[in-house]
C-alpha cells in the first residue's frame, strides 16, 4: 500500500511497537517519532511527548489492524487519536493496515491491494 501511495509518503510512523517502514522501503526515518513505542519504558501516559512534537515530521501514519504489540497501538491511539483525526486523513485501507496522510482529505479512497 505504501509503495502505491501517490504522492509517495516520505516519513512514515507505524502506530505500533517498532518502526520498520524506513528500512524496508528505503524511506527517510522520522526524526520526531519514537523508534520504539515500549509503554512503560520508552513512553508513559504521564510523560508522553506532545502530539505536535511526536508527529512533527511524519507525513504518513500506518495503523495496524493486527498490531505486533497491541498495548503500544492502544496507547498511541488513546493518547494521539484526536490529533491523528485532526491533522491526518484516512487515505487508504486494506486487510492489514490503515494509511493516514497528513493534510486535507481526498474525495475518494483509492483501492489498494
C-alpha positions in Angstrom: 0.0 0.0 0.0 2.8 2.4 0.8 4.6 1.6 -2.4 1.4 2.5 -4.4 0.6 5.7 -2.5 0.6 8.8 -4.6 2.2 11.2 -3.9 4.7 8.9 -2.2 5.0 9.1 1.5 8.2 10.5 2.9 8.5 9.9 6.6 6.2 7.1 7.9 5.2 6.3 11.5 3.9 2.9 12.4 1.3 3.1 15.2 2.8 0.0 16.8 5.9 -1.0 18.8 8.5 -0.7 16.1 9.2 1.5 13.1 10.1 -0.8 10.1 9.0 1.2 7.1 12.0 3.4 6.6 14.3 0.4 6.5 12.0 -1.8 4.5 11.2 0.8 1.8 14.3 2.9 1.8 12.4 6.0 3.2 14.0 8.6 5.4 13.4 7.8 9.1 11.3 10.2 11.2 13.4 12.3 13.4 10.5 13.1 15.7 8.6 9.8 16.1 9.8 7.3 18.7 11.8 4.4 17.1 10.2 2.0 19.7 6.9 2.6 21.5 7.5 0.5 24.5 4.8 1.5 27.0 6.3 1.7 30.5 9.9 2.1 29.3 10.2 4.4 26.2 7.0 6.2 26.9 4.4 6.6 29.7 1.0 8.1 29.6 2.0 10.7 32.2 5.1 12.0 30.4 4.3 11.3 26.7 5.6 13.8 24.2 3.1 16.3 22.8 1.3 15.2 19.6 2.8 18.2 17.7 6.3 17.2 18.6 5.9 13.4 18.2 4.3 13.8 14.7 6.4 16.9 13.7 7.9 15.4 10.6 5.5 12.5 10.0 3.9 12.6 6.6 2.1 9.3 6.7 1.0 7.1 9.7 0.3 3.4 9.3 -2.2 1.9 11.7 -2.0 -1.9 12.0 -5.2 -3.9 12.2 -3.3 -6.7 13.9 -0.5 -4.9 15.9 2.7 -6.6 16.8 2.3 -5.1 20.3 -1.4 -4.2 20.9 -0.5 -2.3 24.1 1.6 0.1 22.1 -1.1 0.7 19.4 -3.7 1.2 22.1 -1.6 3.7 23.9 -0.8 5.7 20.7 -4.5 5.7 19.6 -5.7 6.8 23.1 -3.0 9.5 23.6 -2.8 10.8 20.0 -6.0 9.6 18.2 -7.6 13.1 18.4 -4.5 14.7 16.8 -4.4 12.0 14.2 -8.1 12.7 13.3 -7.4 16.4 13.1 -4.1 16.5 11.3 -4.4 13.4 9.1 -7.0 11.8 6.9 -7.6 8.1 6.1 -6.2 7.7 2.6 -6.4 4.0 2.1 -7.1 0.8 3.9 -6.6 -2.9 3.2 -7.0 -6.1 5.3 -3.9 -5.3 7.4 -3.4 -1.6 7.6 -4.9 1.9 7.5 -2.9 4.5 5.8 -3.3 8.0 7.3 -1.8 11.0 5.4 -1.2 14.5 6.8 -3.3 17.2 5.3 -6.8 17.7 3.9 -8.8 14.7 2.8 -9.1 13.4 -0.8 -12.6 13.0 -2.2 -12.3 9.2 -2.6 -10.2 6.4 -1.1 -8.2 4.5 -3.8 -8.4 0.8 -3.8 -5.0 -0.7 -2.7 -4.4 -4.5 -2.6 
